[in-house]
């Protein structure tokens, strides 16, 4: 710019000063560096100029610097104004986010109190009626009401859990043995395995320490519950833990309906696949596995599923960081 202006005196070269000033602000170049760069450029130009043109040109050399510094000042002012605008927008967004979290917590409380309590009362009354009713047809109707109501209670509980998790900012972590957790959960599910004439195998025979919150139990409860619920009667569920170096991988393998590859990303997304659930291609309503995904994410872990589709059988896996105890 300096060279073109000094040699031609055309103001078109000065027009670049506005863009140059903006670029210098964008790259956080301080004014003293701009002056230093100008001095270096002037010395270089002066050395290349013939002696008879040097004095004539020196007066013009300060004009581009003035133009650039003026553009720099205007650009810096616009940058400050943009920062102030962004700050106000962030403050508004933070207020909206806080309000959103409050509404989510309120939503969870409403579900627990105003929806779960009446549903629980209905369940109690239906149980009493089933005990007293002797007519098989009426008992059949009551059983269907009881089953539907239990599903409603399950959905309300899971939705409330998910709303609560979505607003959690921090969790307390301590060392937990994943093998011990899985063993206790499997023992609690023994009656359900027996009720469905299913067998369960556990390839767990060591100490598997991981930094986790107690909410991690819900991950394995959901996965094992799904393995029972969506596998055929008399089938087998295999539970194991693999050593991946810096992580443990917990595997829950069932013999239920396989999951197409294009649907495997969807299984952990809440409420996005109810139509496919009805067709039997994806397990669950979406809340249980969405909660699994949320909890694992809070633990900086990974969750996924491998499937033998179109054959039966799926293996849900969770990867959690190891806790170093030595």
C-alpha positions in Angstrom: 0.0 0.0 0.0 2.8 2.4 0.9 4.8 1.6 -2.2 1.8 2.1 -4.5 0.7 5.4 -2.9 4.2 6.9 -2.8 4.9 6.0 -6.5 1.5 7.0 -7.9 -0.1 9.4 -5.4 -3.4 7.7 -6.2 -5.9 7.6 -3.3 -7.2 4.2 -4.4 -4.3 2.7 -2.3 -5.6 4.5 0.8 -8.9 2.8 0.4 -7.3 -0.4 1.6 -6.6 1.2 4.9 -10.2 0.4 6.2 -9.8 -3.3 5.5 -6.3 -3.3 6.8 -7.4 -1.6 10.1 -10.2 -4.2 10.5 -7.7 -7.1 9.9 -5.2 -5.7 12.4 -8.0 -5.5 15.1 -9.2 -9.0 14.2 -5.7 -10.4 14.7 -5.2 -8.4 17.9 -2.2 -6.4 16.6 -1.4 -3.6 19.1 -0.9 0.1 17.8 2.8 0.1 18.7 3.4 -2.9 16.4 1.6 -1.1 13.6 3.8 2.0 14.0 6.9 -0.3 14.1 5.8 -2.1 10.9 5.3 1.4 9.2 8.8 2.5 10.2 10.3 -0.7 8.8 8.3 -0.2 5.5 9.4 3.5 5.3 13.1 2.6 5.8 12.9 -0.1 3.1 11.1 2.3 0.7 13.5 5.2 1.4 16.4 2.9 0.7 15.0 2.0 -2.7 14.1 5.6 -3.7 16.5 7.8 -5.7 18.0 10.6 -3.6 16.2 13.3 -5.6 12.8 11.7 -4.8 13.4 10.8 -1.2 12.6 14.2 0.4 9.6 14.7 -1.9 8.2 11.3 -0.9 8.8 11.4 2.9 5.8 13.8 3.4 3.5 11.3 1.8 4.6 8.3 3.8 2.8 9.5 7.0 -0.6 9.7 5.2 -1.2 6.0 4.9 -0.2 5.5 8.6 -2.8 8.1 9.7 -5.4 6.5 7.5 -4.7 3.0 8.9 -4.7 4.2 12.5 -8.0 6.0 12.0 -9.5 2.8 10.5 -7.9 0.8 13.3 -9.6 3.0 15.9 -13.0 2.8 14.2 -12.7 -1.0 13.8 -11.7 -1.3 17.5 -14.7 0.7 18.5 -17.0 -1.6 16.4 -15.3 -4.6 18.0 -16.1 -3.2 21.5 -19.7 -2.5 20.5 -20.0 -6.1 19.1 -18.6 -7.5 22.4 -21.1 -5.5 24.4 -23.9 -6.8 22.2 -22.7 -10.4 22.5 -22.4 -10.0 26.2 -26.0 -8.9 26.5 -27.1 -11.7 24.2 -25.2 -14.2 26.4 -26.8 -12.8 29.5 -30.3 -13.2 28.0 -29.4 -16.7 26.9 -28.1 -17.6 30.4 -31.4 -16.3 31.9 -33.4 -18.3 29.5 -31.3 -21.4 30.2 -31.7 -21.0 33.9 -35.5 -20.6 33.4 -35.5 -23.7 31.2 -33.7 -25.7 33.9 -36.2 -24.5 36.5 -39.1 -25.5 34.2 -37.6 -28.9 33.7 -37.3 -29.4 37.5 -40.9 -28.2 37.9 -42.0 -30.6 35.1 -40.3 -33.5 36.9 -42.0 -32.6 40.2 -45.4 -32.3 38.5 -45.0 -35.7 36.9 -44.0 -37.3 40.2 -46.8 -35.7 42.2 -49.7 -34.9 39.9 -49.3 -37.9 37.5 -47.5 -40.7 39.4 -49.7 -40.5 42.6 -53.1 -40.9 40.8 -51.6 -43.7 38.6 -50.3 -45.5 41.8 -53.8 -45.2 43.3 -55.4 -46.7 40.2 -52.9 -49.6 40.5 -53.9 -50.2 44.1 -57.6 -50.2 43.4 -57.2 -52.6 40.4 -55.1 -55.0 42.6 -57.9 -55.1 45.1 -60.6 -55.7 42.4 -58.5 -58.5 40.9 -58.4 -60.2 44.3 -62.2 -60.0 44.7 -63.4 -60.6 41.1 -64.2 -64.2 40.2 -65.5 -63.6 36.7 -62.8 -64.6 34.2 -63.8 -62.1 31.5 -63.8 -59.2 34.0 -60.5 -60.4 35.5 -59.1 -60.3 32.0 -60.2 -56.7 31.5 -58.8 -55.7 34.9 -55.5 -57.4 34.1 -55.2 -55.3 30.9 -56.0 -52.2 32.9 -53.3 -53.1 35.5 -50.7 -53.8 32.7 -51.5 -50.5 30.9 -51.3 -48.6 34.2 -48.0 -50.2 35.1 -46.6 -49.1 31.7 -47.9 -45.6 32.4 -46.2 -45.5 35.8 -42.9 -46.8 34.2 -43.0 -44.0 31.5 -43.8 -41.3 34.2 -40.9 -42.5 36.4 -38.4 -42.6 33.4 -39.5 -39.2 32.1 -39.0 -37.7 35.6 -35.6 -39.3 35.9 -34.6 -38.0 32.5 -35.8 -34.4 33.3 -33.7 -34.5 36.5 -30.6 -35.8 34.7 -30.9 -33.2 32.0 -30.5 -30.4 34.6 -27.7 -32.0 36.7 -24.6 -29.8 36.6 -22.2 -32.0 38.7 -22.0 -35.5 40.2 -20.0 -36.8 43.1 -17.7 -39.6 41.9 -16.0 -42.3 43.9 -14.4 -45.7 43.2 -17.0 -48.4 42.4 -16.4 -52.1 41.5 -18.4 -52.6 38.3 -18.3 -56.4 38.8 -19.9 -56.0 42.3 -22.6 -53.7 40.9 -23.5 -56.1 38.1 -23.6 -59.0 40.5 -26.0 -57.3 42.8 -28.2 -56.2 40.0 -28.3 -59.7 38.4 -29.3 -61.2 41.8 -32.2 -58.7 42.1 -33.4 -59.8 38.6 -33.2 -63.6 39.4 -37.0 -63.9 40.0 -37.7 -62.2 36.6 -35.2 -64.6 34.8 -36.9 -67.6 36.4 -40.4 -66.2 35.6 -39.3 -66.1 31.9 -37.5 -69.4 32.1 -34.3 -67.6 31.1 -30.7 -68.3 32.0 -28.0 -65.7 32.7 -24.3 -66.1 32.5 -21.7 -63.7 34.1 -18.0 -63.7 32.9 -16.9 -61.5 35.8 -14.2 -62.8 38.1 -12.0 -59.9 39.1 -12.0 -56.3 40.5 -13.1 -53.7 38.0 -12.7 -50.2 39.7 -14.2 -47.2 38.0 -14.8 -43.6 39.1 -18.6 -43.4 39.1 -21.6 -42.0 40.8 -24.2 -44.3 42.3 -26.6 -43.4 39.5 -24.5 -45.7 37.2 -26.6 -48.5 38.6 -29.5 -47.3 36.5 -27.5 -47.9 33.3 -27.1 -51.6 34.0 -30.6 -52.0 35.5 -32.0 -50.6 32.2 -29.8 -52.8 30.0 -30.5 -56.0 31.9 -34.2 -55.2 32.2 -34.4 -54.7 28.5 -32.5 -57.9 27.8 -35.2 -59.8 29.8 -38.2 -57.9 28.4 -37.3 -58.1 24.8 -35.8 -61.6 24.6 -37.9 -64.7 24.0 -38.9 -67.0 26.8 -36.3 -69.7 27.6 -33.4 -67.6 26.0 -30.0 -66.7 27.5 -28.5 -63.4 28.5 -24.7 -63.1 28.8 -23.0 -60.4 30.9 -19.3 -59.7 30.8 -16.6 -57.1 31.3 -13.7 -56.6 28.9 -10.4 -54.8 29.5 -9.8 -52.1 26.9 -6.7 -50.7 28.5 -7.8 -47.3 29.9 -11.5 -48.4 30.0 -13.7 -51.2 31.1 -16.4 -52.4 28.6 -19.5 -53.9 30.1 -21.4 -56.1 27.7 -25.0 -57.2 28.0 -25.8 -59.7 25.2 -29.3 -61.0 24.6 -31.1 -63.2 22.0 -33.9 -60.8 21.2 -34.8 -59.3 17.9 -31.8 -57.9 16.0 -31.4 -54.2 15.3 -30.7 -52.9 11.7 -27.5 -50.9 11.4 -29.3 -47.7 10.3 -31.4 -47.8 13.5 -28.6 -48.4 16.0 -27.9 -44.7 16.5 -31.6 -44.1 17.2 -31.9 -46.5 20.1 -30.5 -44.0 22.5 -32.6 -41.1 21.3 -35.7 -40.3 23.4 -39.1 -40.6 21.8 -37.7 -40.7 18.2 -38.7 -44.2 17.1 -42.0 -45.2 18.6 -43.3 -46.4 15.2 -40.3 -48.7 14.8 -40.7 -50.0 18.3 -44.2 -51.2 17.4 -42.7 -53.1 14.5 -40.3 -54.7 16.8 -37.1 -53.5 15.2 -35.9 -51.3 18.1 -36.1 -52.0 21.8 -38.0 -49.9 24.3 -39.9 -46.6 24.2 -36.7 -44.5 24.1 -36.7 -43.2 27.7 -34.8 -46.0 29.4 -32.0 -46.1 26.8 -32.0 -42.2 26.6 -31.4 -42.2 30.3 -28.6 -44.8 29.8 -26.9 -42.5 27.2 -27.2 -39.4 29.5 -25.7 -41.1 32.5 -22.8 -42.6 30.5 -22.2 -39.2 28.9 -22.0 -37.6 32.4 -19.4 -40.2 33.2 -17.3 -39.3 30.1 -18.0 -42.8 28.8 -19.4 -44.3 25.7 -22.4 -46.5 25.0 -23.5 -48.4 21.9 -25.0 -51.6 20.5 -23.8 -54.4 18.1 -26.3 -56.6 16.5 -26.5 -59.8 14.4 -29.4 -58.4 12.3 -31.2 -59.9 10.4 -30.4 -62.7 12.8 -31.6 -62.5 16.5 -29.3 -61.2 19.2 -27.9 -57.8 20.2 -25.0 -56.8 22.5 -25.3 -53.5 24.3 -22.0 -52.2 25.6 -20.9 -49.4 28.0 -17.3 -48.1 28.2 -16.2 -46.4 31.4 -12.9 -45.1 32.5 -10.8 -47.1 34.9 -10.0 -45.9 38.4 -6.3 -46.3 39.2 -6.1 -47.6 42.8 -2.3 -48.1 43.1 
